[in-house]
Amino acid sequence: MPGTNLTRDEAATRAGLLTVGSYLVELDLTTGEHTFASTTTIEFTCASPGASTFADLVGAEVHEITLNGRALDPATAYVDSRIALDDLAAANTLVVRADCTYSRSGEGLHRFVDPVDDRVYLYTQFEVPDARRVYTTFEQPDLKSVFTFRVTAPEDWKVVSNSPSPDPVHLGAGRARWDFAPTKPMSTYITAVVAGEYHEVQDVYVGAHGEIPLGHYCRQSLVEHLDVEELLTITRQGFEFFEEAFDFPYPFGKYDQLYVPEYNMGAMENAGCVTLRDEYLPRSRQDGAFYEFRASVVLHEMAHMWFGDLVTMRWWDDLWLNESFAEWACYHAAVENTAFTESWTGFTNARKVTGYRQDQMPSTHPIAADNHDLEAVEVNFDMITYAKGASVLKQLVAWVGLDPFLVGLRQYFRDHAYGSSEFADLLAALERSSGRELQGWAREWLQTAGVNTLTPASAVDAEGRYTSVTVQQSAVPEWPTLRRHRLGVGLYDEVDGRLELRRHLEIDVEGATTEVPELVGEPRPDLLLLNDHDLAYAKIRLDERSLATVVRGLATLDDSLARALCWGAAWDMVRDGELAATAYVDLVLGAIGSETDAFGGSVIPRFAATAANLYAAPDHRAGLVARWEQGVRRLLHEAAPGSDLQLTFARALAGAARSDDALDELEGLLAGTTGVPGLEVDTDLRWVLVTALAARGRLGEDRIAAEEARDATISGREHAAGARAALPTPEAKEAAWQQAFVDPETPNETQRSIVTSFFQHGQDDVLAPYVGRFLDVAGTAYERLGTQRASTALRFGFPTVLASPGLLADVDAWLATTQANANAVRYVTEGRSEVARALAARTADADAAR
Ligand SMILES: [Zn+2]
């Protein structure tokens, strides 16, 4: 039996058999702290009376199952997360009465008690297959239905779902019941219930198609941080843009956005009831990248209301399309209708790099993955799904043109509203609207994996004019596909100390070599930039002259997107062993101080820190780490008071500080005895400093406890757990290890905080035993910790900081014999590939120094 798995074939069979008329879901949230009562009544028809099927329900204590008035014995009918339903009639009524369990991992119905005030907050999180942890379902996206929720809860709570919240019926004894109206037709995975002592702010959007009530919700302890005006602005701008661009009124009536605690992802597109992680309501100063990213998340979820919720993939094979589209749409909307007009630069600097990274791992897969069952969906749900997919959609828009793209999209929404569809349906609509054949394009881009590299090659005459320019395309042997690219080419010259664009052209690249005859006779520029405007999804290389220009003068290139492409090219070259880590660190130190893109400013220093700590050759690593520390310190003191870069450099210095002098400065900032003009050392920055000092052994448990007492919030607890995990003592490591890698009860966000600060650079001795222990844990993590905790532990807890040939050998021995689940193998394989890359980069760095 499949346990909690479900295959695509099983789902297709069930979809062929059933039409689900309605769900009535009755939840009683007043029955205790660990479980809640869940009674589900499903009305459905069966195309072949007499046939059998099953309903889904996970981890429940089932009290009663009635099918068409006939009682089924739970002891025999409810096995292995399924309820067997035999001898179906043409029209059926299934009633299942059960107790389900509250979640502490963010999967299902999560229950959180705020340590500040003991108030209780619940929310559901169902994607991919977790509605069945809360009520009885036919858990697959194409069995859409209408849902009527009836929720009993303490009468002073707020209860929110996909339909507007009704006035509760008071039941006495402090209890009340919310009888929600039936929803529009939707999939189980986007239904939602959010309940608890939430703070509520209501407003309204008045648009071209009428009014949309807008609710914002958060915990009581975060009310002062709910910057509702800014959130309303981006929400209104989003509706204004999408209703017009999609030519379809918002389909789900009201729109609530609920900021919820201990949330695993960024947000979730429940229809009309979007949940977002409440770290998005910052209590301390954040940089511009934070706000720009938050805006992109708001827009991403809103785009899903049409693409995903109104028209839904038939099966998870098209999950990539769901996410890629929302990604593309959120950046497009941000640029077109918000203050974040350079969002595509941020996409290039911070998002697209994650797609390139994922695509070069051994675990990479075609964008359109073969998700034959739910376990495969889990394995294939990654930055290929989001970042590469969105990049390729951006290329598709360049390929067919924006207007034909939107025309096809509008027809697609009209044709499939409230129904299910497949990628082929969208492709057909785009072929009709654009007149371009797209099947071949789709095969090339969606059904193959891997990223191409585009390299310029040229010859010049005696006067320095091009006699030929070609674009060379290559692929790795494992994924040899060469693709067609719509590619921008930019020619930049040094003029009066600035890098200025002389000429931009767009060409079609195809095959191994593409001639660019348009450039013959053109004087060779100082910088020849392939992929100018970033239409293509490909790694680009700089020729020798261009690289020298970038190293000398990147800061003088005014176009932020062109700069992002140069930053990206340099980083790719480091990771591919073609540029020394030392040179990259020098490039960053020379140019980052004048970077204007918020994302560039926040992520590039992190890449440089990785270059110094992980990619530098062992012989001169200490020297480069010191140079990085001193450079960041200088940048911090030179940054404009109160600027985003100043905050970025303060955080970077915390990570970079190794010398007594620099650590003393961190101590002084924390104590308030030294200051940097314009830099406020607020709660979150204090935790950055405390964790850094903990990692260097400058403070211990007593001061972490004092800081935790000073910040007695859930964030404070999570940060304190992270700071303890960073301490360089065997005792602290052991305790942190038990919490994050062994104990299946540690709350999800606390576990994440520990995992991400456990492995610190410069702690090799105390960390040495944890390579073997990590591999031991990896063998059984999914079975012991569950999906969410296991993936956090294995994805973020790989001991990359200990990269060495010995580590590689240990991992290979493990991989050769493991029986671990596919996800565990995947994360270990990915960690291994990052280690191998680091070792190769070290060799390149050593060679460059010779
Ligand atoms: Zn999404």
Residues whose N, C-alpha, C, O or C-beta is under 5 A from the ligand:
A	BS01	ZN	E323 A326
